[in-house]
Structure formats: structure tokens, C-alpha cells
Amino acid sequence: MAGVPVKHHSKSKVGRRRSQLALKRKIIIACPFCKSPAMPHRACVQCGRTVKFTK
């Protein structure tokens, strides 16, 4: 049998906990070698080279 919660969780407490579950936006930049879209600090899908992120 499952455990029973001892205390009630308020709406604000639950909301603050769930605020961390939101999806984060992915950063996609152009590969400097082949100009295809790629994620920073990962290998490019098209050319296989590592894409470095610079601001």
C-alpha cells in the first residue's frame, strides 16, 4: 500500500515546485563550417565538426 501524505501542500508551494518543470528553449546556431543549424558545444550533424558557441 502507498503512503499517505501527512500535511497538505498549498497551491503556492506546489506551484513553486512545478515552476522548475517548464521546458527550456533550445539554442540553435549556424555551423561556421557548413552553415547548417546546430546546437552549441556539440558535433554538427552534417559535417561532424564541433560547433563552439561565441557571443
Contact map, one row per residue, 1 for C-alpha under 8 A:
1110000000000000000000000000000000000000000000000000000
1111000000000000000000000000000000000000000000000000000
1111100000000000000000000000000000000000000000000000000
0111110000000000000000000000000000000000000000000000000
0011111100000000000000000000000000000000000000000000000
0001111100000000000000000000000000000000000000000000000
0000111110000000000000000000000000000000000000000000000
0000111111000000000000000000000000000000000000000000000
0000001111101100000000000000000000000000000000000000000
0000000111111100000000000000000000000000000000000000000
0000000011111110000000000000000000000000000000000000000
0000000001111111000000000000000000000000000000000000000
0000000011111111100000000000000000000000000000000000000
0000000011111111110000000000000000000000000000000000000
0000000000111111111000000000000000000000000000000000000
0000000000011111111100000000000000000000000000000000000
0000000000001111111110000000000000000000000000000000000
0000000000000111111111000000000000000000000000000000000
0000000000000011111111000000000000000000000000000000000
0000000000000001111111000000000000000000000000000000000
0000000000000000111111100000000000000000000000000000000
0000000000000000011111110000000000000000000000000000000
0000000000000000000011111000000000000000000000000000000
0000000000000000000001111100000000000000000000000000000
0000000000000000000000111110000000000000000000000000000
0000000000000000000000011111000000000010000000000000000
0000000000000000000000001111100000000011000000000000000
0000000000000000000000000111110000001111000000000000000
0000000000000000000000000011111000001111000000000000000
0000000000000000000000000001111100111100000000000000000
0000000000000000000000000000111111111100000100000010000
0000000000000000000000000000011111100000000000000010000
0000000000000000000000000000001111100000000000100000000
0000000000000000000000000000001111110000000001100000000
0000000000000000000000000000011111111000000000000000000
0000000000000000000000000000011001111100000001000000000
0000000000000000000000000001111000111110000000000000000
0000000000000000000000000001111000011111011110000010000
0000000000000000000000000111100000001111111100000010000
0000000000000000000000000011100000000111110000000011100
0000000000000000000000000000000000000011111000000111100
0000000000000000000000000000000000000111111100000111000
0000000000000000000000000000000000000110111110011110000
0000000000000000000000000000001000000110011111111110000
0000000000000000000000000000000000000100001111110000000
0000000000000000000000000000000001010000000111110000000
0000000000000000000000000000000011000000000111111000000
0000000000000000000000000000000000000000001111111100000
0000000000000000000000000000000000000000001100111110000
0000000000000000000000000000000000000000111100011111000
0000000000000000000000000000001100000111111100001111100
0000000000000000000000000000000000000001110000000111110
0000000000000000000000000000000000000001100000000011111
0000000000000000000000000000000000000000000000000001111
0000000000000000000000000000000000000000000000000000111
